[in-house]
Amino acid sequence: MTIAEDATILSGGVVFDAGWLRCVVTASRRPDELIVKIPNIPGAVAPPTFFVDPSIVRPKTKPMVGVDVDATVKVLLLETREQEAVVEVPGEPVSYGPKLLVPLDLLN
């Protein structure tokens, strides 16, 4: 995995490496958010799903309500292990997004 563009994120005064996590996105009914789903998480009953600011998403095509579009979402790399990584999705300053354990092959 290579980290080039936007290689770090400042969170709570600490600089973390950043990466891009493969996902699918759907447009929300609100213009200031997208709905992100992370497929292929081992052991997950359903894909983790959450709202994010569109500025941290790179969709392959324009997201539309009710239509899944392949994309990547910017994440903080909290910990990298042999086959997986602990990532956190950037969010509001008071309540950062979810922490996820993801296979390394989902990261770009």
N, C-alpha and C positions, 0 to 999 in steps of 0.2 A: 504494500500500500504506500502510495506517495501522497504527501500533503504539500500542496504548492500554494494555490490561490487561497486567500483568507486563512492563512495557516494557524492563526491563534484567535482565541476569544478571551476577553477579560471578564471574569466573573468573581464578584466579592473580593476584588483586589488581587486575585490570583490569575495568572495567565495559563490557559489550557491550550493544548493542541486542538485543532479543529479538523473535522473530516466531513464527508458527504455520505449520508446513509441512503441506500436505495429504498424507495417507498412507492406508494401510489397515492395520488391526491385527488380530491374532489372539491369543487367550489362549494363554499358555504353560501348561505343566503345573505351573509354579511360580506361586504366588499373588503373588509380589513382582516379577513382570516381565510385559511384553507383547512380542509379536513385531511389529515395525514394518516395513512394506515401502513404499518410495517409488516409485510407478509414474511413467511418463512422463518419465524422465530421458533426454534426447537422447544417443544414442551408447552407452547402457548395454546390455550383452548381456542382463542380467537385472536386475530391480528391486533396488536396494540393500536389504538386509534385516539387521536387528540387533535386539537385546534392549534394552528401556528400562524404567525405573521407571514404573509406572502413573500416578504423580503428575504426569508431564509430558505426558500424553496426554488428549485430549478426544474420546472415541468418540461416534458418533451413537447407537449402541445398545450394550448390554452385550457385550463381546467373549467369544467362545466358542472352545474348541479346534477348529481345523480350519475355522473360518468367518471369512472376511475381512469386516471392518466398516469403513466409511468413518470417518475420524477426522482430527485434526490433532495434530502433535507439536511441542512447544516447542523452538525452536532458537536458537542464538546467531547473529547476523548479523555475520560476520567482515568481509565486503566486499560492497558492492553495486555492480554494473556496470549498463550500459545495459539489457540484457535478462535478466540473470541475477544470482545472488547466490552467494557462498560461505558456507555455513552449517555449523555444527557442532552435533551432537546432545549435550546434556548427559549426563554419565555419572558414573562413579566419579571421585573427585578425582585418583587416580593416572593413570588412562587415560581421558581424555575420549572420547566417541564419535566416529564417523566425520565427516570433513569432506566435504561434497558441493557440487558445482556444480549449482545448480538453476535452472530458469526462474523469473523473478519471478512469473509467474501461478500458481505452486504455493504462494505465500506468502499468508497472510491477514493 
